[in-house]
């Protein structure tokens, strides 16, 4: 948090320096904007504190996977004779992907078919032998009733019939075994054509004609790209907070896009190794914004903070000597000292600086912190809080410092806070170049004194950050 504040404060201070020196309300030189003249009060920027609640959000790193994403492996060992699908092709379930050499498997099928025919012939032979012995036993039993056959011969015939019955059962079992072997070898023959297990797109092709493959050779990765699954790891700290159905915002920095979806499911078990559970978010992806394998920033909204005074994060200042955290407020601004706040803010025509007004430091209790805003206790809604230029005030070493204040709108401040460091530096350079051109005429872009700033990019209206903050309860709340 402190690192973020210091970075935001330094970058926004540079912006204030540029806007202050390039467009002073009374046309004076840039010494006043910098406060370089010891007789001039420093110039700062400020916004009005608000009242409301911050949405509680947890930012996590998500991994994108295609719906039904699977790796395709062959089930038999053989050389490749044909590749039917290329990377990026859409295939339906059952379509052939790769064909393997099958002559060995065809020969095995023929051998199994021959073995099955032999087993069936053995069954026929065993059945005939049994039937012959059964007939002989019946004749012997009739003769025994007339005392023409001894009991010993009768028992011998009965034993032979039982043996023939057992031989028949064994022959029938051998038929079943031969049939199973044939089924297995026919299945192996069918597996020489690797088919799509699902409908979807194939990619990550890793197979060539002539290549010998086995069960460990990945041929493709395929899945349904129209719907993707974003998985995040929920820590044990957040396990009880994240639930199915909660709203998520998935940001794709590489495409400057944010998608909204709901938590689809969450594992009820924590991993004993990572002490986290996996949550899944199914997202429609017809526009192909999300690519399987990419990382995305996922903000999961799990509630709201208590009602409190809302201020930008850039307003929070940490005293480097005492470590106290608070804000600089201008208590007389808007009451004793009038404020001119136009409907729109332009970097070329910013609101005028006020007359010198007192600013004081107040410690605040941070109730909830967000990505761009914070809920605090210690100031009131409507108070003007300094967002840029705190270092100029604190360097005076006084409890009360008079400063000239330029009012700033929340939308512009949020736009500045969203800027990446490189974007902000680019804006600074462009702004500096424009100032130099206005004062000295056209300058060589390669001149080290010429700089630039794209003010137009920083003046676009931005949604209220109190509805999009990544807020977390403060340890003190």
C-alpha positions in Angstrom: 0.0 0.0 0.0 2.7 2.5 1.0 4.7 1.8 -2.2 1.6 2.3 -4.3 0.9 5.6 -2.6 4.4 6.9 -3.0 4.4 5.9 -6.7 1.1 7.5 -7.3 2.0 10.6 -5.4 5.3 11.2 -7.2 3.7 10.7 -10.6 0.7 12.9 -9.9 3.0 15.5 -8.4 4.8 15.7 -11.7 1.5 16.2 -13.5 0.6 19.0 -11.1 4.0 20.6 -11.7 3.3 20.6 -15.5 -0.3 21.7 -15.4 0.6 24.3 -12.8 3.5 25.8 -14.7 1.9 25.6 -18.1 -1.5 27.1 -17.3 -1.4 29.4 -14.3 -4.6 31.3 -13.9 -2.9 34.7 -13.7 -0.4 34.1 -16.4 2.6 34.3 -14.0 5.8 32.3 -14.6 6.2 28.6 -13.6 8.0 29.6 -10.4 4.7 29.8 -8.7 3.6 26.4 -9.8 6.8 24.9 -8.4 6.9 27.0 -5.3 10.4 27.8 -6.3 10.1 31.3 -5.0 10.3 31.2 -1.3 7.8 34.1 -1.1 5.1 32.2 -3.1 2.8 29.6 -1.5 3.0 26.1 -3.0 0.4 25.0 -5.6 -1.5 21.8 -4.9 -4.6 19.9 -6.3 -7.5 18.7 -4.2 -10.8 16.9 -4.5 -13.9 16.7 -2.2 -14.2 13.7 0.0 -17.4 11.7 -0.5 -19.6 9.5 1.6 -20.5 5.9 0.7 -19.3 2.3 0.8 -16.6 0.6 -1.1 -17.3 -2.7 -2.9 -15.1 -5.3 -1.3 -13.1 -7.1 -4.0 -10.2 -9.5 -4.0 -7.8 -9.4 -6.9 -6.4 -12.7 -8.1 -4.5 -14.1 -11.0 -6.5 -16.3 -13.3 -5.5 -18.9 -15.9 -7.6 -19.2 -19.0 -8.5 -22.7 -20.4 -10.8 -23.6 -23.2 -14.0 -25.3 -22.3 -13.4 -29.1 -22.5 -9.8 -28.4 -23.2 -8.0 -31.8 -23.7 -4.6 -33.0 -24.9 -4.9 -35.6 -27.7 -2.6 -38.7 -27.3 -2.6 -41.8 -29.5 -3.6 -45.1 -27.9 -1.3 -47.4 -30.0 2.3 -47.3 -31.2 2.8 -46.8 -34.9 4.3 -44.5 -37.5 2.1 -41.6 -38.8 0.9 -42.0 -42.4 -1.5 -39.0 -42.6 -2.3 -35.8 -40.7 -5.9 -34.8 -41.3 -6.3 -31.7 -39.1 -4.1 -28.6 -38.9 -3.7 -26.0 -36.2 -6.8 -23.7 -36.0 -9.2 -26.2 -37.7 -12.6 -26.7 -36.3 -13.5 -30.4 -36.1 -16.6 -32.3 -35.0 -16.6 -35.1 -32.5 -15.5 -38.3 -34.2 -13.7 -36.6 -37.1 -10.3 -38.2 -38.0 -7.2 -36.2 -36.8 -4.3 -38.5 -37.5 -4.0 -41.9 -39.3 -1.3 -44.4 -38.2 0.2 -47.3 -40.2 -2.2 -50.2 -39.6 -0.7 -53.3 -41.4 0.6 -54.9 -38.2 -2.8 -54.4 -36.5 -4.7 -55.8 -39.5 -2.5 -58.9 -39.4 -3.2 -59.3 -35.7 -6.9 -59.1 -36.4 -6.6 -61.8 -39.0 -4.8 -64.0 -36.5 -7.4 -63.4 -33.9 -10.2 -64.3 -36.4 -8.4 -67.6 -37.2 -8.0 -68.4 -33.5 -11.7 -67.7 -33.0 -12.7 -70.1 -35.8 -10.5 -72.8 -34.3 -12.0 -72.3 -30.9 -15.5 -72.6 -32.4 -14.5 -75.8 -34.2 -13.3 -77.2 -30.9 -16.6 -76.4 -29.3 -18.4 -78.3 -32.1 -16.1 -81.3 -31.6 -16.5 -81.3 -27.8 -20.2 -81.0 -28.2 -20.4 -84.1 -30.5 -18.2 -86.1 -28.1 -20.5 -85.2 -25.2 -23.6 -86.1 -27.2 -22.2 -89.4 -28.2 -21.3 -90.3 -24.6 -24.7 -89.2 -23.3 -26.4 -91.5 -25.8 -24.2 -94.4 -24.8 -25.0 -93.7 -21.1 -28.7 -93.9 -21.8 -28.4 -97.3 -23.5 -26.3 -98.5 -20.6 -28.9 -97.3 -18.0 -31.7 -99.3 -19.8 -29.5 -102.4 -19.9 -28.7 -102.0 -16.2 -32.4 -102.0 -15.4 -32.6 -105.5 -17.0 -29.4 -106.6 -15.3 -27.6 -106.7 -18.6 -25.1 -104.0 -17.6 -22.9 -103.9 -14.5 -23.0 -101.0 -12.1 -19.3 -100.5 -12.5 -19.5 -100.0 -16.3 -22.5 -97.7 -15.7 -20.5 -95.5 -13.3 -17.5 -95.4 -15.8 -19.8 -94.1 -18.6 -21.3 -91.5 -16.3 -17.7 -90.2 -15.5 -16.9 -90.1 -19.2 -20.0 -88.0 -19.8 -19.0 -85.5 -17.1 -15.5 -85.3 -18.6 -17.0 -84.5 -22.0 -19.3 -81.9 -20.5 -16.2 -80.2 -18.9 -14.3 -80.3 -22.1 -17.2 -78.7 -23.9 -17.3 -75.9 -21.3 -13.6 -75.4 -21.7 -13.9 -75.1 -25.4 -16.8 -72.6 -25.1 -14.6 -70.5 -22.7 -11.8 -70.6 -25.3 -14.3 -69.3 -27.8 -15.1 -66.4 -25.5 -11.4 -65.7 -25.0 -10.7 -65.8 -28.7 -13.7 -63.4 -29.2 -12.3 -61.0 -26.6 -8.9 -61.1 -28.2 -10.5 -60.3 -31.6 -12.5 -57.4 -30.1 -9.3 -56.0 -28.5 -7.3 -56.2 -31.8 -10.1 -54.7 -33.8 -10.2 -51.9 -31.3 -6.5 -51.4 -31.7 -7.0 -51.3 -35.4 -9.7 -48.6 -35.1 -7.3 -46.7 -32.8 -4.9 -46.3 -35.7 -7.2 -43.5 -36.7 -7.0 -40.9 -34.0 -10.4 -39.1 -33.8 -11.6 -36.0 -32.1 -13.1 -36.8 -28.7 -15.2 -33.5 -28.7 -16.2 -30.8 -31.1 -13.9 -27.8 -31.0 -10.7 -26.2 -32.4 -7.4 -28.0 -32.6 -4.1 -26.4 -31.9 -0.6 -26.9 -30.7 0.0 -29.5 -33.4 2.9 -31.7 -32.5 2.8 -34.5 -35.2 4.3 -35.0 -38.6 4.0 -37.7 -41.3 6.5 -40.4 -40.7 6.9 -39.7 -37.0 6.6 -42.7 -34.8 4.2 -42.0 -31.9 3.2 -43.8 -28.8 0.9 -43.2 -25.8 3.2 -40.5 -24.4 3.3 -38.4 -27.6 1.0 -35.4 -27.4 -0.5 -34.8 -30.9 -2.8 -31.8 -30.4 -4.5 -29.7 -27.8 -8.2 -29.0 -28.5 -11.2 -27.4 -26.9 -14.3 -25.2 -27.3 -13.1 -21.6 -27.7 -16.7 -20.2 -27.7 -16.8 -20.6 -23.9 -13.6 -20.5 -21.8 -12.9 -21.3 -18.2 -10.9 -18.9 -16.0 -9.5 -20.7 -12.9 -8.2 -18.8 -9.9 -6.7 -20.1 -6.6 -8.7 -19.0 -3.6 -6.5 -18.7 -0.5 -7.7 -20.1 2.9 -8.1 -16.4 4.0 -10.7 -15.8 1.4 -12.2 -19.3 1.2 -15.2 -18.4 3.3 -15.8 -15.1 1.4 -15.8 -16.3 -2.2 -18.9 -18.1 -3.2 -20.7 -19.3 -6.4 -22.7 -16.6 -8.2 -20.5 -13.6 -7.1 -19.7 -11.1 -9.7 -16.2 -11.0 -11.2 -14.4 -8.5 -13.4 -11.8 -10.2 -15.7 -9.2 -7.7 -17.0 -7.1 -8.6 -20.0 -4.2 -6.0 -20.0 -2.8 -7.1 -23.4 -6.2 -6.2 -25.1 -7.2 -3.4 -22.7 -10.5 -5.1 -22.1 -12.6 -6.0 -19.0 -15.2 -8.7 -19.0 -17.9 -9.4 -16.4 -18.9 -12.9 -15.3 -20.0 -14.9 -12.3 -18.2 -17.5 -10.2 -19.4 -20.8 -11.7 -18.2 -23.2 -9.1 -15.6 -23.5 -6.3 -13.9 -26.6 -4.9 -15.1 -27.4 -1.3 -11.6 -28.7 -0.5 -8.4 -26.8 0.3 -5.2 -28.3 -1.1 -2.9 -29.6 1.7 0.1 -28.2 -0.3 -1.0 -24.7 -1.3 -3.8 -24.2 1.2 -6.0 -22.9 -1.5 -9.1 -24.0 -3.4 -9.7 -23.7 -7.2 -12.6 -21.5 -8.3 -13.9 -21.6 -11.9 -15.5 -18.8 -14.0 -17.1 -19.8 -17.3 -17.0 -16.9 -19.7 -18.6 -16.5 -23.2 -15.8 -16.0 -25.7 -17.3 -15.6 -29.1 -15.2 -12.5 -29.7 -12.0 -14.4 -28.8 -10.9 -11.9 -26.2 -9.6 -14.6 -24.0 -6.9 -17.0 -25.3 -6.3 -20.4 -23.6 -3.1 -20.4 -21.7 -3.0 -16.6 -21.0 -3.1 -15.0 -17.6 -5.8 -12.5 -16.5 -6.4 -10.2 -13.6 -9.6 -11.3 -11.8 -11.4 -9.0 -9.3 -14.1 -10.9 -7.3 -16.7 -8.7 -5.5 -17.7 -10.4 -2.3 -19.5 -7.7 -0.4 -19.4 -4.0 0.6 -17.4 -2.2 3.3 -19.2 -0.2 6.0 -20.4 3.4 5.1 -17.5 5.8 5.4 -15.8 8.8 4.0 -14.4 7.9 0.6 -11.1 9.5 -0.7 -8.7 8.7 -3.5 -5.7 6.6 -2.5 -3.4 9.4 -3.8 -4.7 11.7 -1.0 -3.2 9.4 1.7 0.2 10.6 2.8 2.6 8.8 5.1 4.9 11.0 7.1 8.4 9.6 6.4 9.7 10.7 9.9 6.8 9.5 12.1 5.1 6.9 9.9 1.7 8.5 10.6 -0.8 8.1 7.8 -3.3 10.8 7.0 -4.4 13.5 4.6 -3.9 17.2 4.1 -7.2 19.1 4.2 -8.1 22.7 3.3 -10.7 23.4 6.0 -11.6 26.9 4.7 -11.8 26.0 1.0 -15.3 26.4 -0.3 -16.5 28.4 2.7 -14.1 31.4 3.4 -12.1 30.8 0.2 -14.3 30.5 -2.9 -13.8 27.6 -5.4 -14.5 27.8 -9.1 -15.2 24.3 -10.4 -16.1 24.1 -14.1 -18.3 21.4 -15.5 -15.4 19.8 -17.5 -11.7 19.7 -16.9 -9.2 20.4 -19.7 -5.5 20.2 -19.3 -5.2 23.2 -21.6 -7.7 25.2 -19.6 -7.7 23.9 -16.0 -9.7 25.5 -13.1 -8.0 28.5 -11.7 -5.9 28.3 -8.5 -7.6 29.7 -5.4 -6.2 32.4 -3.2 -3.8 31.0 -0.5 -5.7 28.9 2.0 -4.6 27.1 5.1 -3.8 23.3 4.8 -3.3 21.0 7.8 -2.5 17.4 8.3 -5.0 15.0 9.9 -4.4 11.4 10.8 -7.1 9.1 9.5 -8.1 5.5 10.3 -8.3 3.5 7.1 -11.3 1.2 7.2 -11.1 -0.3 3.7 -8.5 0.0 0.9 -9.2 -0.3 -2.8 -7.2 -0.2 -5.9 -7.9 3.5 -6.3 -10.0 4.6 -3.3 -10.1 4.1 0.4 -12.7 4.4 3.1 -11.5 6.4 6.1 -12.5 7.8 9.5 -11.1 11.1 10.7 -12.4 13.5 8.2 -15.9 14.5 7.0 -17.6 14.1 3.6 -17.2 17.4 1.7 -13.8 18.2 3.1 -11.3 19.2 0.5 -8.3 16.7 0.6 -5.0 17.3 -1.2 -4.2 14.7 -3.8 -1.2 16.2 -5.4 1.6 18.3 -3.8 1.7 16.9 -0.3 5.5 16.9 -0.4 5.5 20.6 -1.0 3.3 21.2 2.1 5.1 18.7 4.4 8.6 20.1 3.5 7.7 23.3 5.2 7.8 21.5 8.5 4.8 23.5 9.9 1.5 22.4 11.2 -0.3 24.8 9.0 0.8 25.8 5.5 -0.9 28.2 3.2 -1.2 26.9 -0.3 -3.0 27.8 -3.6 -5.4 25.0 -4.5 -6.5 23.9 -7.9 -9.8 21.9 -7.6 -9.8 18.6 -9.5 -12.8 16.4 -10.5 -13.0 12.8 -9.4 -13.2 11.6 -13.0 -9.9 13.2 -14.0 -8.1 12.1 -10.8 -9.3 8.5 -11.4 -8.0 8.7 -15.0 -4.6 9.8 -13.7 -4.5 7.1 -11.1 -5.3 4.4 -13.7 -2.4 5.5 -15.9 0.6 3.2 -16.0 4.0 4.8 -15.3 5.0 4.7 -18.9 1.8 6.4 -20.1 2.1 9.1 -17.5 5.8 9.8 -18.4 4.7 9.9 -22.1 2.1 12.5 -21.1 4.7 14.5 -19.3 7.0 14.6 -22.2 4.3 15.7 -24.6 3.1 18.4 -22.2 6.6 19.7 -21.8 7.1 19.9 -25.6 3.9 21.8 -26.1 4.9 24.3 -23.4 8.3 24.8 -25.0 6.7 25.3 -28.4 4.3 27.9 -27.0 7.2 29.9 -25.4 10.0 29.5 -27.8 8.4 28.4 -31.1 9.0 25.1 -32.9 11.8 23.0 -31.3 13.7 20.0 -32.5 12.0 16.9 -31.1 15.4 15.4 -30.5 16.3 18.3 -28.2 16.7 17.1 -24.7 14.7 20.1 -23.4 11.7 19.3 -25.5 9.1 17.0 -23.8 5.6 16.0 -24.5 2.3 15.1 -22.8 -1.0 13.7 -24.3 -3.4 15.7 -22.2 -6.3 14.6 -24.3 -5.9 11.0 -23.1 -6.0 12.0 -19.5 -9.1 14.2 -19.7 -11.6 11.5 -20.9 -14.4 11.0 -18.3 -14.0 7.9 -16.2 -16.7 6.0 -14.2 -16.8 6.7 -10.5 -14.1 4.6 -8.9 -16.2 3.9 -5.9 -18.0 1.3 -8.0 -14.9 -0.4 -9.3 -12.4 -0.4 -6.5 -10.5 -3.5 -5.5 -11.2 -2.9 -1.8 -10.1 -5.0 1.1 -10.9 -4.5 4.8 -8.1 -2.8 6.6 -6.5 -4.6 9.4 -7.7 -1.9 11.7 -11.4 -2.2 10.8 
